[in-house]
């Protein structure tokens, strides 16, 4: 069924508001909350939403660089509120403009189906497979929050997503049915949810390192309160988000500028500001070869100076050290070097401590969770999920800035400390 013409009359950023307000007529919604869980074997981060009528819970992989929500649709997709967007409609034009050339393929592809519906191309970043799907709308439901705990369940009646073929979900974590794109475009989840409830276009993410404890995603403004009652929105440090040219590969998503890197206070020699992407689909931080070489050289020097014991490499890592403690009554071992990513000036830095730099691999061994990405990475640094864990990040799309905390362990809390018990 085609979307009615009045639906196109207003600006996109407000096209869902009237529906959202009708869902909660007496209570203004200022923020929404979702749990986020680490999948143990794939290292992917999953969240769960309710979609369709009647509602069906679906698990989707969280992708900071994804331009929109895509869900694998097949013969078992049944919903009385589903509708596809028509080709050449306003929504279709907005979707194509929002996605841009990041997903353009090497040869022209149709933007309309043989049913005259709008075609968008969804990508599975884990398999690099791209598939055509219908630009569609359906109800999704998730919980509102006051920042302290979840509140009522609320719905967006017409959230845009791509209805992708079921084969595209191959390679996702077991049970996952799609990807939740949190990218900065107009059809990314942050923009659509902000438009639906008329709150600020910002969201915060806090990844838990444990598959047994839920991290949290907040859409909207703070507070972001973690047990034992710490409002993390009050302790953020800010740095500008920078824009990457769309002609470069994998340019969609969120980038910051790194001006220098310190290892135990020793500065690496950089020629210029380094474009750095933040990723939830890259398990560990990837660096361009020359940069990785500089980092690893100083890291080894500092670790050995602290009497750390070098171990044989364990794939995919190159630098590994013993974690064995002494046999004395007081367990002691060498502390691993601290890595600081210095941002717009020397007073603003993202500190990466041992819990985010060293990956336990068994046999009393831990390895540096930074990988050599080769000489043609396109982006000098991609900060991976492991380095994001137990750090709260706020993406402010209005002010174009990133708020970050460095490790919350310094604050005696962690990302699994949001109270998901409703009304507690």
Residue, then its C-alpha position, 0 to 999 in steps of 0.5 A: x500500500x502506498x504512503x498517502x500524499x499528505x505524509x510527504x507534505x512536511x519536512x522529514x525531521x517532523x514526519x513522524x512526530x504527530x504519530x509519536x505524540x498520539x502514542x503518548x499524549x500526556x507524557x513527553x518523551x525525552x529519552x529512550x533506552x535499549x540494552x546492548x549485549x556482546x555476543x561471545x563468539x562473534x564479538x558483535x554487539x546486539x540489541x533487541x527491538x519490538x517490530x510489527x503488528x502484532x509486535x515481534x522481538x527481534x535481535x539486531x547487530x549495532x553498527x555505528x557506521x550503518x546508515x539505517x535499520x535493515x531487517x531480513x524479511x521473508x515469508x515469515x514477515x507478517x505485519x498489519x502495519x507494514x507498508x513499502x515506500x513508492x518509487x520517486x516518492x519524497x521518502x525515497x528521495x530522502x533515503x537515497x540522498x541520506x545514504x549518498x554514495x557510500x553504498x553506490x556500487x560499481x555500476x548503475x543499479x535500479x532504484x525502483x522495483x518492478x512493483x514500483x517500490x523504492x529500492x535501497x541497498x543494505x550491506x552486511x559489513x561482516x561479509x561485505x555482501x550488499x543486497x537490494x531491499x524495499x524501503x519500508x515502514x512499520x511500527x517499532x516499540x522500545x522503552x522510554x527512560x528518565x535516565x535512572x531506569x526504563x519507563x513506559x513502552x512507546x511506539x513509532x508507528x512508521x519507522x523507515x527501514x530496509x526490508x532486506x532478503x533473508x540471505x543477507x543476515x548470514x554472518x550475523x550473530x546467531x539469532x540476529x535478523x538485521x543491523x541497527x544503523x546508528x549513523x548520522x544521516x536522516x534515516x539513521x535510528x538516532x535521527x528518526x527517533x529524535x524526530x518521532x519524539x521531538x527530542x534532541x538528536x543525540x545518543x549515548x552508548x556504553x558497551x559492556x565487555x561481558x556477554x552476561x551483562x547488558x550495556x546500554x544505549x540512550x537516545x536523547x539527552x541525559x541524565x545517564x545514570x549508572x549504579x551507584x547513582x552516578x550521572x555520567x552525562x556530567x563528566x563527559x569530555x568533548x571533542x569535535x566530530x569531523x566529516x570524511x569525504x564521501x568518495x573514500x571507502x567506508x566513510x560513513x559513520x563517526x570520526x574524530x581527529x587525533x593530533x598525537x598519541x602518547x605511550x606512557x607519556x612518550x609521544x609518537x611522531x605524527x605528520x598531521x592530524x589523524x582521521x580516526x573512525x569509531x566502530x562497533x563492528x570492528x572488534x579491535x583497533x586497526x591502525x595503518x602500518x606505519x602508525x602501528x609500527x611506531x605504536x608497537x615499538x614504543x609499547x614494547x620498549x615501555x613494557x620491557x622497561x617495566x619488566x614485562x615478559x614477552x610471549x609468542x604472538x597469538x593470532x590475530x595479535x602481534x604483541x603478547x605478554x605474560x600475565x603470570x603473577x609472582x609466587x609471593x604472598x603479594x601477587x605482582x606483575x608488570x603494569x602495561x603501558x597507558x595509551x593516550x589519544x590526544x585530540x584537539x589539544x593536549x588537555x583533551x585526551x582519550x586514555x586507554x588503560x590495560x583493561x581496554x588495551x590488553x586482550x586475555x588469550x589464555x595460558x597466562x597471556x594477554x595481547x595488545x588489542x591493536x592490529x596492523x591494518x596494512x598501508x591502504x586502510x583509507x582511515x589511519x585508525x579505526x577504534x574497535x569495540x574492545x577499546x570502547x567497552x566500559x567507556x560511555x560515548x555521547x554522539x551529539x548530531x546537532x553540535x557535531x561533537x563526541x562526548x567521552x569518559x575514558x574508562x568508567x572503572x576510574x569512576x567505580x562503575x561500568x557499562x553493565x550498571x544501568x538499572x534495567x528494572x523498570x520503576x526501581 
